[in-house]
Amino acid sequence: MKRGHDEIASPSYNPPGKHKSPSYDDSFRNAQRVADHYSARSNQTLEEREASPIIHLKKLNNWIKSVLIQLYAQKGDAVLDFACGKGGDLIKWEKAQIGYYVGVDIAEGSIRDCKTRYNGDAEQQRRKKFSFPARLICADCYEARLDKYLEDDGPYDICSCQFALHYSWSTEARARRALANISALLRPGGIFVGTMPDANVIIKKLREADGLSFGNNVYWICFDDDFSEKKFRSSSPFGIRYQFHLEDAVDCPEWIVPFPVFKSLAEEYDLELVFVKNSHEFVREYLKKPVYTELMRRLGALGDGNQDQTTLSQEEWDVAYLYLAYVLRKRGQPGSHRRSNNINKGKMLIKDEDIEFIRSDM
């Protein structure tokens, strides 16, 4: 058992009476700061992307997400993409031959970029249109009652939340709302796939550091003085905040997600763990399979996808170690007609007025 489990692994996460929980205003400001950060990031050209100091890390992350999608998405699936961002996974879903896509993100700028990517901008017109209808929603997945808003459009076969679920962990209420939305909208037997920071690794690195910060040439993580003793109470696993900076990618607050607590909380919402793997373990396991080795070769993250790892720097590989991949399944047996109630309100061409906006207090 890795360091860090001993003090944050307990599923007994109800805060004691004297514990001061973050206020709603604090949660709103934190969520808005994250949204503003991602909205402000412009779409990059291919040349700008290839010049990124973490280009091979981005390719590695795309490989991990592609493997997850190929493992669990089936032809014709209805997909719910939480924190979809600018639509970077749309092509992955296209290759999986899904039948319907709903993307939700808190950042309006990102949703509008996702619309452009889905429709195909001038640079992208050389590729064919996506084969599945889509629906785009600007909302905070961790505050809005998406379970009510989308109940006539479900159930969905698969939900994805890539590198974003930890933003729900600022408060217990937000973490619960995220899982409640996902569980309510997935069909019985439906799959929830995702990636997020590995709390064990981050806390291990914090405890090994001289001070409250650590990193390398492409990233740094800094905790504030509240955690100067580098101890974390099992009774207070929410709101453990740190500042994360990753060159050409992220510069905003994030929150620790103790995975045993996450697993226990998910079970309350009928979501059972299928597997969890640190990114290093994930890469080593799935690179043994020829189909994924070939995918890695095409993406170019690890050289030839086998022995040659010269294209991925040690600094980028160290960042990959900060993350894990997980898969959960909703309890129950799927019916023979998985999507009989799915209304499919998506469109093949999304206009500005088609983007839906949901208030968090709905």
N, C-alpha and C positions, 0 to 999 in steps of 0.2 A: 504494500500500500504506500502510495507516494506521500511525501510530506505535504501537509495542508489538509489532509482528510481528517486528522485527529480533532481539529477544532471547528471545522465547518461542515462536517458530513452529516450531522444529526438531522433527521427529518422533523424534529420537534422545533418548528420555526415560528411559533406564535411569540411575538415580542413580549417581554415582561411589562407590567403596568407602567413602570417608570421610564420605559424606553420612549424617546421622542421620535416619532415617525416623520418623514419629510412631508411638508404640507402639499396640498394640491397645487398651489402656486409654484412651489419649487419644482414639482414634477412637470408642470406645464412649461416652465422656463427651460428646464433641462431638455425636454422633448423638442421645444422650438429651436434651441441652440443646435441640436443634432440635425433637425430638418433644414435650418438655414445653411449649415455647413455643406450638406449634400446638394442642396439646391444651387449653391454658389459654384459648385464644380461644373465646369463646362465640358461638353463632349470633346474628346480628343480626336485629332486626325490619326490615321494609321502611322504617319511618321512620328507624331508626338508620342503616341503610345509606345512605339518600338524604342524610343529614346528614354523611356522611363527608367530610373535606377532600380525599379523593382519589377521590370517587365517579365522576368522569368517566374517570379513569385505569383504574379497575376495569372500567368499561363498555368502554373501549377494549381492554383485555386480553381481555375476554370476546368482543369482536368478532374479535380475532386468532385466538383459539382456535376460535371458531365457523367462521371461514373455513377454517382448517386441517382441521377435521373435515368440513366440506362438500366440500372439495377431494378428500379421500382416503377417507373412510368410504363403504362401500357397503351397500345394503340387505341385512340378514341377517348382517352381519359379526359375528365374535366379537372382542370388545375386551378388551385388557388395559390397565388404567389404573394406571400406577405413580405412587405418591405422590398418590393420588386425593383426599386431604384429606377435607373434609366432603361431598364429592359435588357440588361446584358445577357440574360439567360433565354431570351426568346428563341434564338436559333437552336439552342439545346432542346427546347420543348418541340420545336419544329421537327428536329431529327428523330424525336421520340414518337412522332405522328399523333400527337394529342388531338382531341376534338374540340376543346374549348378552353379559354384562358381568361382568368380574372386577376388582374394585377392591382395591388393596393400599396400605397406609399404615403407617408406623412408629408413629404417634400413636393410641393406643387411644381417646382422647376424640374424635378426628376420625372414626375408623371408626364409632364409635357414633352420631355425628351424621349420618354418611353413611347408616347404616341407617335412622335416623328420616326423613331426607329421601327415601330410596327408598320406604319404606313409606307416607309421607304423614302428617305430623303434623296436629294439629287445624287449624292455620292453612292447611295445604296441601290439605285434603280437597276443596276446590272443584275441583281438577284431577283428571283421571282417573289411574288407576294407570299405572305404566310398563308398556310392552308387552313388555319383554324380561326374562327371568330374570336374577338377579344373584347374585354370590358375593362376600363381603367377607372380607378377610384382614388381620390385624394382623401386620406383619412389616417388618423393615428390608430394603427392596428391594436394598440395596447390600451386604448381608452374608449373608442367608439364601439357601440353594440353592433358589430358586424354580423353576429349571430342572428339578430333580428332583421337587420337591413337586407341581408342576403338569403334569408330562410326560404323565400320562394324561388330562388335560383339554384339551390343545392339539391341534393348533397354533392360534394366534390369527391373525386377519387383519390386525389393526392394534394397535399399542401406542402409548400416549400418556404423556408425562411432562412436565407443564406447570409451569414455574417451579420445578423441583426437582432436576434432574439434577446441578446444581453442588454439591449436598450430598454427592454421591458422590466428589468430587474432593479430599477431604481426604487420601487416600492412593491410590497406584496400585492396591493390591489392591481397594479399594472401587470404584474406577472400572471396573476389569476385571470385577468381579462383576456390576455393573449391566449392562454390555454383554453379558456372557456369558448372563445371565438373559434379556435381551431377544432376543438372537439365537436362543437355543435354543428359545424359545417361539413365535417368529414362523414362519409358513409360508414356504416359498420364494416370493419376490415380495411378501411382506408388508411393511407400511409402519410406520415408526416416526416419529411426529411429536412435536414438542416446542418449548418455549421455555425460554430461560435467559439469564443475564447475558452481555452482550457484553464479553469481556475487553479487546478493543482500545479500546473507549470508556472503560472504567473506568481502564485504565492511562494512557490519554491524559489524562484528567481529573486523575489523580493527579500526573502529571508537570507539568501546568500549574498545580497548586495550590502555594501558598506553603509549606504544611507537608505533613502526612501525612493530612489530611482535606479533604473537599470536600462540597458539597451545596447545598441551597436551603431554602425554608421548609417543605418536606414530607419531605425525606429528607437523610440524611448517610451518608457512607462514611468509615471511618477504618482505616488500616493501622497496625500497631504499628512499633516502632523497628527491628525486624529488616529493614525495607524502607526505611530512611532514605535510602539512595542511589537508591531508585526504579529499581533494576535487577533483572531477573529472569533467572536462568540457564536456558538452554534445556535443560540436563541435569536440572533439577529443576522440572518444571512442575506437580507435585502439592503440595498442602498450602500453597498461597499464600492465606493466610487474611486476611480483613478483617471488620470489624464493620459490619453494615448495619442502618440504621434507616429505616423508612418509616412515616409517620404512619398509624395505624389499620390496620396490616397486618403489618409485619415488624420484629423487633428481636432479631437473633441473628447468630451467625457464619456467614459464607458463604465460598466458595472460588472463586478465579479458574479458569476453564476456557479455556486457550488453544485456540482452535477448530482450528487446523491439527493440533495434537496429538490433539484429540478425533477429528477426521476420520481421522487415521492409525490411531489405536487402534481405532476402529469398523471399519475395513477388515479388521483382524485377525480380527474376528468376523463377517465376511461382510456387513457393513452398509455400503452405498455411498451417498454423499451425492447427494441429488436437488437440493436447494438450501439455501442459508442466506441470510437477509436480516435486516439490522437492522430493528427495529420501524418506524422512520421510513420506510425503503424499502418495507417490507411494506405499510404503510398507503397510501403514495402509489401503489403498483402496483395493489393490489386495489380501491382506491376508483374506479379507472377502469372497473370492471365494474359495470353497473347493478344486478345482483342483490345485490352486496355493498354498494353505495351505499345501497340500500334497507334492508338489514340494519343498517347504521350509523345510518341515520335512525331506525329503530325503537328501537335501543338508546340513542340520544341522546348518544353520546360526543362527537361532533363537530358539534353543532348539527344542520343539515339533512343532514349526511353529504356535503356538497359544498363550497361556498364558506364557509358560516357555521361557524366554529370557535370561537364565543364561549363555548361551554359547557366547553371544555377549557382549563384555565389553562396559562400558559407553564411554570409549575413542574411540572405533571403531564406536559406534553409532554417536558420535559427528563428526567423519570424514564423515560418510555417509550424514550428514546434509549439507556438503559442495557441494553436487552434485545434479543435476536434470536430469530428463529423458524427452525427447521430441519426438514428432512424427509430421512429415510434409507430405503433399500429393501434388504431382504435378498436376496442373490444367489440366483438360481435361477428356474425357471419354475413358476408355480402350476399344480397339476393341475386337471382338470375338476371334481373334487369337493374343494373347498378344505378342508372341515371334516369329512371322512369319519370321522376318528378322535376328533372332539370329543365328549366324554361329556356336557358341559353339566350340571354339578352345581349350577347356580344354582337359586334359588327365587324365587317371585313375592311371597312375604312372608317377610322375614328376621327371625327371633327372636334374642334375645341369645345363646342357646346355639348359633346357627348361625354366629356370627362365629368364624373360625378364627385361632388364634394359632400362629406359627411362631418357634421359637428361631433366633437368628442362627447358632448352632453346629451346626445339624442337618446 
